[in-house]
Amino acid sequence: MNRSDLIDDLAARFVNLTKNDTEFAVNTLIDAMQDALVAGHHIEIRGFGSFSVTHRAARVGRNPRTGEDVAVPEKRSIRFKPGKALREAVDKPSA
């Protein structure tokens, strides 16, 4: 499911909202989550999961083709940990 599929699905579920209203709500939510992660905050959505930013230190890697050392700079990465309810729903056998 991509962003436009999500917007279409929500617009179909909530008939009192227009597609433009639904698109605005989804975009606002995603922008708020992005801003929080950029600021280094932790996001937790009960029953779904949590998003956090992890720090990866600079290191020396190796080019597999030439064997030459390559400097890999430090960076921040996003981590998603699914919640218990989501894990159980995904693990449930489909009928």
TIMI-2910 file (N, C-alpha, C, CB; in pm, 1 decimal, decimal comma, always signed):
<rs>
+----------+----------+----------+----------+----------+----------+----------+----------+----------+----------+----------+----------+------+
!      n_x !      n_y !      n_z !     ca_x !     ca_y !     ca_z !      c_x !      c_y !      c_z !     cb_x !     cb_y !     cb_z ! resn !
+----------+----------+----------+----------+----------+----------+----------+----------+----------+----------+----------+----------+------+
!    +85,7 !   -117,4 !     +0,0 !     +0,0 !     +0,0 !     +0,0 !    +89,8 !   +123,0 !     +0,0 !    -97,2 !     +0,2 !   +122,8 !  Met !
!    +61,5 !   +214,9 !    -89,1 !   +137,4 !   +339,6 !    -91,3 !    +48,3 !   +454,1 !    -39,9 !   +189,9 !   +370,2 !   -235,6 !  Asn !
!   +101,0 !   +573,3 !    -43,0 !    +30,3 !   +688,3 !    +13,0 !   -105,0 !   +710,9 !    -54,4 !   +115,9 !   +813,4 !     -0,1 !  Arg !
!   -111,2 !   +704,3 !   -185,9 !   -237,8 !   +728,9 !   -255,9 !   -339,2 !   +617,7 !   -227,5 !   -213,6 !   +740,6 !   -407,6 !  Ser !
!   -292,3 !   +493,2 !   -212,7 !   -382,7 !   +384,2 !   -174,7 !   -439,6 !   +407,5 !    -35,4 !   -309,7 !   +249,0 !   -180,1 !  Asp !
!   -355,6 !   +453,9 !    +55,6 !   -400,8 !   +483,6 !   +191,7 !   -506,2 !   +593,8 !   +190,3 !   -281,9 !   +525,0 !   +280,6 !  Leu !
!   -481,8 !   +697,2 !   +114,3 !   -577,4 !   +808,5 !   +104,6 !   -709,7 !   +759,6 !    +46,7 !   -520,0 !   +923,0 !    +17,3 !  Ile !
!   -704,3 !   +680,2 !    -57,6 !   -826,7 !   +627,1 !   -118,3 !   -903,3 !   +538,7 !    -20,9 !   -793,4 !   +548,1 !   -244,8 !  Asp !
!   -832,2 !   +453,2 !    +52,1 !   -896,0 !   +363,2 !   +147,8 !   -962,7 !   +440,9 !   +260,8 !   -793,6 !   +265,1 !   +204,9 !  Asp !
!   -893,0 !   +540,3 !   +315,0 !   -951,1 !   +621,2 !   +422,4 !  -1069,4 !   +703,5 !   +373,6 !   -845,6 !   +713,2 !   +481,8 !  Leu !
!  -1061,3 !   +757,8 !   +253,1 !  -1172,4 !   +835,0 !   +197,7 !  -1295,4 !   +746,6 !   +179,5 !  -1132,2 !   +898,8 !    +63,5 !  Ala !
!  -1275,3 !   +619,7 !   +141,7 !  -1387,1 !   +526,7 !   +126,2 !  -1447,9 !   +490,0 !   +261,3 !  -1341,2 !   +400,3 !    +53,3 !  Ala !
!  -1365,0 !   +478,2 !   +364,2 !  -1414,5 !   +442,1 !   +498,2 !  -1489,7 !   +557,2 !   +564,8 !  -1298,0 !   +399,0 !   +587,4 !  Arg !
!  -1440,9 !   +678,1 !   +545,5 !  -1500,8 !   +795,2 !   +610,1 !  -1568,5 !   +879,9 !   +503,2 !  -1393,4 !   +878,6 !   +688,0 !  Phe !
!  -1693,0 !   +845,1 !   +472,5 !  -1764,1 !   +910,0 !   +362,2 !  -1796,5 !  +1056,2 !   +391,8 !  -1892,1 !   +834,6 !   +331,9 !  Val !
!  -1792,2 !  +1096,1 !   +517,9 !  -1819,0 !  +1236,4 !   +551,5 !  -1699,9 !  +1328,1 !   +521,6 !  -1856,3 !  +1247,8 !   +698,5 !  Asn !
!  -1583,3 !  +1269,4 !   +489,1 !  -1465,5 !  +1348,1 !   +453,1 !  -1444,1 !  +1341,5 !   +302,7 !  -1339,7 !  +1297,6 !   +528,3 !  Leu !
!  -1406,6 !  +1453,3 !   +244,5 !  -1374,1 !  +1452,8 !   +101,9 !  -1235,7 !  +1391,5 !    +83,1 !  -1379,7 !  +1597,0 !    +42,2 !  Thr !
!  -1204,3 !  +1357,4 !    -38,7 !  -1072,2 !  +1301,0 !    -67,3 !   -963,8 !  +1404,4 !    -37,8 !  -1063,3 !  +1253,8 !   -214,6 !  Lys !
!   -991,1 !  +1532,0 !    -64,9 !   -892,8 !  +1637,4 !    -35,4 !   -868,3 !  +1649,6 !   +114,2 !   -940,0 !  +1772,3 !    -91,5 !  Asn !
!   -976,1 !  +1639,3 !   +195,1 !   -960,3 !  +1644,0 !   +341,0 !   -877,5 !  +1525,6 !   +390,6 !  -1098,2 !  +1644,7 !   +410,2 !  Asp !
!   -904,9 !  +1408,3 !   +335,2 !   -831,1 !  +1288,0 !   +373,8 !   -684,6 !  +1300,7 !   +334,8 !   -892,8 !  +1163,1 !   +308,8 !  Thr !
!   -659,1 !  +1350,4 !   +215,6 !   -521,0 !  +1369,3 !   +170,4 !   -447,9 !  +1468,2 !   +260,2 !   -518,0 !  +1418,1 !    +24,6 !  Glu !
!   -514,6 !  +1575,5 !   +298,4 !   -454,4 !  +1674,6 !   +387,3 !   -421,3 !  +1612,4 !   +523,2 !   -548,7 !  +1795,1 !   +405,2 !  Phe !
!   -512,7 !  +1530,9 !   +576,1 !   -491,1 !  +1466,6 !   +706,4 !   -372,8 !  +1369,5 !   +700,6 !   -618,6 !  +1392,0 !   +751,6 !  Ala !
!   -366,6 !  +1287,7 !   +597,2 !   -257,0 !  +1190,9 !   +583,7 !   -124,3 !  +1264,3 !   +567,5 !   -281,4 !  +1096,4 !   +463,2 !  Val !
!   -121,2 !  +1364,5 !   +482,0 !     +3,4 !  +1439,4 !   +461,1 !    +47,5 !  +1511,9 !   +587,7 !    -13,7 !  +1540,0 !   +347,3 !  Asn !
!    -47,3 !  +1567,0 !   +663,2 !    -14,2 !  +1634,4 !   +788,5 !    +44,3 !  +1536,2 !   +889,4 !   -138,3 !  +1702,7 !   +847,1 !  Thr !
!    -14,4 !  +1417,9 !   +898,9 !    +35,0 !  +1316,1 !   +991,3 !   +176,3 !  +1271,7 !   +952,6 !    -60,1 !  +1195,1 !   +993,6 !  Leu !
!   +198,0 !  +1244,4 !   +826,2 !   +330,0 !  +1199,7 !   +780,7 !   +434,1 !  +1309,9 !   +798,9 !   +324,2 !  +1156,4 !   +633,0 !  Ile !
!   +396,9 !  +1434,0 !   +770,3 !   +490,3 !  +1545,6 !   +789,8 !   +526,5 !  +1562,5 !   +936,9 !   +430,0 !  +1675,7 !   +735,8 !  Asp !
!   +427,9 !  +1546,3 !  +1026,9 !   +454,1 !  +1559,0 !  +1170,4 !   +547,7 !  +1447,3 !  +1218,1 !   +321,4 !  +1555,7 !  +1250,1 !  Ala !
!   +526,6 !  +1326,5 !  +1167,4 !   +614,3 !  +1215,2 !  +1204,5 !   +756,1 !  +1239,8 !  +1152,5 !   +559,0 !  +1081,4 !  +1149,1 !  Met !
!   +766,9 !  +1288,9 !  +1030,8 !   +897,9 !  +1317,5 !   +972,8 !   +969,3 !  +1426,0 !  +1053,1 !   +883,6 !  +1360,5 !   +825,7 !  Gln !
!   +898,3 !  +1532,3 !  +1088,4 !   +959,5 !  +1640,5 !  +1166,1 !  +1008,3 !  +1590,1 !  +1301,4 !   +859,7 !  +1755,4 !  +1185,8 !  Asp !
!   +929,8 !  +1503,7 !  +1365,7 !   +969,0 !  +1450,1 !  +1495,9 !  +1093,8 !  +1363,2 !  +1483,6 !   +854,0 !  +1369,1 !  +1557,2 !  Ala !
!  +1101,3 !  +1280,2 !  +1381,4 !  +1218,8 !  +1194,8 !  +1363,9 !  +1343,0 !  +1276,0 !  +1328,2 !  +1192,3 !  +1090,7 !  +1255,9 !  Leu !
!  +1326,2 !  +1378,4 !  +1246,1 !  +1439,3 !  +1465,9 !  +1211,8 !  +1493,3 !  +1533,6 !  +1337,1 !  +1397,1 !  +1572,3 !  +1107,4 !  Val !
!  +1403,3 !  +1569,1 !  +1429,5 !  +1444,4 !  +1633,0 !  +1554,6 !  +1503,1 !  +1532,1 !  +1653,5 !  +1325,6 !  +1704,7 !  +1618,2 !  Ala !
!  +1499,8 !  +1403,0 !  +1619,6 !  +1558,5 !  +1301,3 !  +1706,2 !  +1462,7 !  +1244,1 !  +1808,0 !  +1675,1 !  +1357,6 !  +1776,7 !  Gly !
!  +1333,6 !  +1270,4 !  +1794,4 !  +1235,4 !  +1220,4 !  +1890,0 !  +1195,5 !  +1077,0 !  +1858,7 !  +1112,1 !  +1309,6 !  +1890,9 !  His !
!  +1132,9 !  +1014,5 !  +1955,5 !  +1083,8 !   +877,8 !  +1946,2 !   +932,7 !   +884,1 !  +1924,0 !  +1119,6 !   +794,8 !  +2075,1 !  His !
!   +879,7 !   +803,9 !  +1831,7 !   +736,1 !   +801,6 !  +1804,7 !   +683,3 !   +663,9 !  +1841,8 !   +705,2 !   +835,5 !  +1654,9 !  Ile !
!   +579,2 !   +659,5 !  +1924,3 !   +519,6 !   +532,7 !  +1962,5 !   +370,6 !   +537,3 !  +1935,6 !   +547,3 !   +500,7 !  +2110,6 !  Glu !
!   +322,5 !   +442,4 !  +1855,6 !   +180,1 !   +430,7 !  +1825,9 !   +136,5 !   +297,0 !  +1884,1 !   +149,9 !   +440,4 !  +1669,6 !  Ile !
!    +61,8 !   +302,9 !  +1993,9 !    +21,5 !   +181,4 !  +2065,6 !    -51,5 !    +84,7 !  +1972,6 !    -68,1 !   +217,0 !  +2185,5 !  Arg !
!    -13,3 !    -41,4 !  +1979,9 !    -74,9 !   -144,3 !  +1898,5 !    -16,7 !   -154,7 !  +1758,3 !   -220,4 !   -119,1 !  +1889,3 !  Gly !
!    +58,2 !    -54,3 !  +1715,3 !   +116,8 !    -56,9 !  +1581,7 !   +267,8 !    -76,1 !  +1589,7 !    +83,5 !    +72,2 !  +1505,7 !  Phe !
!   +336,7 !    +15,2 !  +1657,8 !   +481,0 !     +3,6 !  +1670,3 !   +544,6 !   +136,1 !  +1706,2 !   +540,7 !    -49,0 !  +1542,3 !  Gly !
!   +676,5 !   +136,9 !  +1705,1 !   +748,4 !   +258,2 !  +1740,1 !   +858,8 !   +284,9 !  +1638,8 !   +806,5 !   +247,6 !  +1881,6 !  Ser !
!   +884,8 !   +412,6 !  +1618,1 !   +989,8 !   +459,6 !  +1529,7 !  +1092,3 !   +531,5 !  +1615,0 !   +933,6 !   +552,4 !  +1417,6 !  Phe !
!  +1219,0 !   +507,7 !  +1589,0 !  +1324,0 !   +579,1 !  +1660,8 !  +1440,1 !   +604,0 !  +1565,3 !  +1371,0 !   +499,3 !  +1786,2 !  Ser !
!  +1525,2 !   +697,1 !  +1604,0 !  +1643,2 !   +731,1 !  +1524,8 !  +1763,9 !   +673,9 !  +1596,6 !  +1657,2 !   +886,4 !  +1504,4 !  Val !
!  +1843,9 !   +596,8 !  +1523,6 !  +1965,4 !   +540,7 !  +1580,8 !  +2086,7 !   +606,3 !  +1514,8 !  +1969,1 !   +386,3 !  +1562,8 !  Thr !
!  +2194,7 !   +609,2 !  +1587,1 !  +2318,0 !   +670,7 !  +1538,5 !  +2414,5 !   +560,1 !  +1498,6 !  +2381,5 !   +764,0 !  +1646,5 !  His !
!  +2470,3 !   +570,4 !  +1380,4 !  +2573,1 !   +476,4 !  +1335,0 !  +2705,0 !   +551,9 !  +1327,0 !  +2535,9 !   +412,4 !  +1196,0 !  Arg !
!  +2801,0 !   +505,3 !  +1401,2 !  +2931,0 !   +572,3 !  +1407,5 !  +3007,4 !   +555,8 !  +1276,0 !  +3014,3 !   +516,7 !  +1524,5 !  Ala !
!  +3099,7 !   +646,9 !  +1253,8 !  +3187,0 !   +637,3 !  +1136,4 !  +3273,3 !   +512,5 !  +1150,5 !  +3276,1 !   +765,6 !  +1120,7 !  Ala !
!  +3306,1 !   +451,9 !  +1037,3 !  +3386,3 !   +329,5 !  +1041,3 !  +3465,1 !   +317,9 !   +911,1 !  +3296,1 !   +203,5 !  +1063,2 !  Arg !
!  +3555,1 !   +224,0 !   +909,8 !  +3632,0 !   +196,4 !   +788,9 !  +3575,7 !    +69,1 !   +727,8 !  +3786,1 !   +182,6 !   +819,3 !  Val !
!  +3525,6 !    +79,7 !   +605,9 !  +3473,9 !    -35,7 !   +533,9 !  +3575,5 !    -82,9 !   +432,6 !  +3341,3 !     -2,5 !   +465,2 !  Gly !
!  +3538,6 !   -183,1 !   +356,3 !  +3630,8 !   -237,2 !   +256,9 !  +3556,0 !   -254,8 !   +126,0 !  +3692,6 !   -372,0 !   +304,4 !  Arg !
!  +3615,9 !   -205,1 !    +18,0 !  +3559,5 !   -224,7 !   -115,0 !  +3579,4 !   -372,1 !   -151,8 !  +3626,7 !   -128,7 !   -221,4 !  Asn !
!  +3470,3 !   -448,4 !   -173,1 !  +3485,9 !   -591,7 !   -198,0 !  +3555,5 !   -623,3 !   -331,2 !  +3350,5 !   -657,9 !   -195,3 !  Pro !
!  +3546,6 !   -533,5 !   -425,0 !  +3607,9 !   -559,6 !   -556,3 !  +3759,2 !   -541,5 !   -551,4 !  +3547,8 !   -466,8 !   -663,1 !  Arg !
!  +3804,0 !   -432,6 !   -485,9 !  +3947,2 !   -402,2 !   -487,3 !  +4016,8 !   -433,9 !   -355,4 !  +3967,8 !   -257,1 !   -520,5 !  Thr !
!  +3940,3 !   -451,6 !   -247,8 !  +4000,4 !   -475,1 !   -117,4 !  +4049,7 !   -347,8 !    -52,0 !  +4113,5 !   -571,7 !   -130,1 !  Gly !
!  +4027,0 !   -234,7 !   -115,0 !  +4073,9 !   -104,8 !    -65,5 !  +3987,0 !    -58,5 !    +52,5 !  +4071,5 !     +1,1 !   -179,6 !  Glu !
!  +4051,8 !     +5,5 !   +151,4 !  +3977,9 !    +62,4 !   +264,5 !  +3898,1 !   +183,4 !   +219,0 !  +4073,8 !   +101,4 !   +378,9 !  Asp !
!  +3774,8 !   +194,9 !   +269,7 !  +3686,6 !   +305,5 !   +234,8 !  +3630,9 !   +363,5 !   +364,3 !  +3571,3 !   +259,1 !   +139,0 !  Val !
!  +3640,0 !   +494,9 !   +378,2 !  +3585,1 !   +561,2 !   +497,0 !  +3432,9 !   +572,8 !   +481,2 !  +3650,3 !   +702,9 !   +518,1 !  Ala !
!  +3359,8 !   +517,8 !   +578,6 !  +3213,9 !   +527,0 !   +579,0 !  +3176,9 !   +629,9 !   +686,2 !  +3145,5 !   +385,5 !   +606,9 !  Val !
!  +3113,6 !   +741,3 !   +646,7 !  +3084,7 !   +846,7 !   +744,2 !  +2974,3 !   +805,6 !   +842,3 !  +3044,4 !   +975,0 !   +671,7 !  Pro !
!  +2968,2 !   +877,2 !   +954,4 !  +2860,7 !   +851,1 !  +1050,5 !  +2728,5 !   +894,8 !   +989,8 !  +2886,4 !   +924,7 !  +1185,5 !  Glu !
!  +2621,6 !   +831,2 !  +1037,1 !  +2489,8 !   +869,3 !   +988,4 !  +2384,5 !   +828,9 !  +1089,8 !  +2460,7 !   +805,0 !   +851,3 !  Lys !
!  +2266,6 !   +885,7 !  +1072,2 !  +2151,2 !   +849,7 !  +1154,1 !  +2059,2 !   +763,9 !  +1068,9 !  +2076,5 !   +976,9 !  +1208,2 !  Arg !
!  +1996,6 !   +667,0 !  +1131,3 !  +1910,7 !   +573,5 !  +1060,6 !  +1779,0 !   +559,5 !  +1136,6 !  +1980,3 !   +435,7 !  +1044,1 !  Ser !
!  +1672,1 !   +528,5 !  +1064,2 !  +1541,4 !   +511,5 !  +1126,6 !  +1519,0 !   +363,8 !  +1155,9 !  +1428,3 !   +567,6 !  +1035,9 !  Ile !
!  +1468,7 !   +336,5 !  +1274,8 !  +1439,3 !   +199,6 !  +1315,1 !  +1291,2 !   +189,8 !  +1345,8 !  +1524,9 !   +156,7 !  +1437,8 !  Arg !
!  +1226,9 !    +85,0 !  +1295,9 !  +1086,6 !    +57,8 !  +1326,3 !  +1078,6 !    -73,3 !  +1401,3 !   +999,9 !    +53,3 !  +1197,0 !  Phe !
!  +1009,5 !    -70,8 !  +1514,7 !   +988,5 !   -192,2 !  +1592,5 !   +837,8 !   -213,7 !  +1600,4 !  +1053,8 !   -182,1 !  +1736,3 !  Lys !
!   +787,3 !   -322,5 !  +1541,3 !   +642,6 !   -344,8 !  +1544,1 !   +592,9 !   -373,9 !  +1684,8 !   +605,2 !   -459,6 !  +1451,6 !  Pro !
!   +470,2 !   -331,0 !  +1712,2 !   +407,6 !   -357,2 !  +1840,6 !   +354,8 !   -498,8 !  +1847,7 !   +295,9 !   -258,7 !  +1866,0 !  Gly !
!   +318,4 !   -540,7 !  +1968,2 !   +272,1 !   -677,3 !  +1990,7 !   +146,7 !   -707,6 !  +1908,3 !   +244,0 !   -699,8 !  +2139,7 !  Lys !
!    +49,9 !   -616,3 !  +1905,0 !    -74,2 !   -640,1 !  +1831,6 !    -47,5 !   -656,6 !  +1681,7 !   -172,8 !   -524,8 !  +1855,2 !  Ala !
!    +42,7 !   -576,6 !  +1626,6 !    +76,0 !   -587,7 !  +1484,3 !   +147,4 !   -719,1 !  +1455,5 !   +163,4 !   -469,3 !  +1439,9 !  Leu !
!   +242,6 !   -756,5 !  +1540,1 !   +313,3 !   -883,9 !  +1521,9 !   +216,6 !  -1001,3 !  +1524,8 !   +420,5 !   -901,8 !  +1630,1 !  Arg !
!   +123,8 !   -999,8 !  +1621,0 !    +27,7 !  -1109,2 !  +1631,9 !    -66,9 !  -1113,5 !  +1513,3 !    -51,5 !  -1096,6 !  +1760,2 !  Glu !
!   -108,8 !   -995,4 !  +1464,4 !   -199,5 !   -991,3 !  +1348,8 !   -130,3 !  -1043,3 !  +1223,7 !   -250,2 !   -848,0 !  +1324,9 !  Ala !
!     -2,1 !  -1012,5 !  +1207,2 !    +71,7 !  -1059,4 !  +1090,0 !    +99,0 !  -1209,2 !  +1100,4 !   +204,1 !   -982,0 !  +1074,8 !  Val !
!   +125,3 !  -1258,7 !  +1221,2 !   +154,0 !  -1400,5 !  +1240,6 !    +30,1 !  -1489,5 !  +1231,2 !   +219,4 !  -1420,5 !  +1373,9 !  Asp !
!    -87,2 !  -1429,8 !  +1248,1 !   -210,2 !  -1509,2 !  +1247,2 !   -228,0 !  -1573,8 !  +1110,2 !   -333,5 !  -1421,3 !  +1282,7 !  Lys !
!   -254,1 !  -1705,4 !  +1108,3 !   -272,2 !  -1771,2 !   +978,8 !   -396,6 !  -1718,3 !   +907,6 !   -282,4 !  -1923,5 !   +997,1 !  Pro !
!   -383,9 !  -1697,7 !   +778,2 !   -498,4 !  -1647,4 !   +701,0 !   -592,2 !  -1763,6 !   +670,8 !   -451,6 !  -1578,0 !   +568,4 !  Ser !
!   -720,5 !  -1732,8 !   +670,4 !   -821,9 !  -1837,1 !   +650,4 !   -851,2 !  -1861,0 !   +505,2 !   -949,1 !  -1801,2 !   +721,2 !  Ala !
+----------+----------+----------+----------+----------+----------+----------+----------+----------+----------+----------+----------+------+
</rs>
